[in-house]
Amino acid sequence: MEKVKEAALKTVGITGIHHIHVWAISTTQNALTAHIIIEEHTSLEEAQKIKGNLKHELEHQNIQHATLEIEIKINNHKC
């Protein structure tokens, strides 16, 4: 889990990650669900790019399927 957190926090645009769940969906593939926190000013297009960048990084962690829910950070509070 720590490697997943590290990969997320190294991804430009992500300020936090929580509710992380990882499981095997077959003998060769893993899945992940998580909530990622991004800044308030982030556009939808930028948010999609951030998710794509993290999904690419997660492939290096042997996670082939990732479902990421976006949360917006507003005034140091996550929503």
Secondary structure, DSSP 8 states (H G I E B T S, - for coil): -HHHHHHHHHSTTEEEEEEEEEEESSSS-EEEEEEEEEETT--HHHHHHHHHHHHHHHHTTT--EEEEEEEEEETTEE-
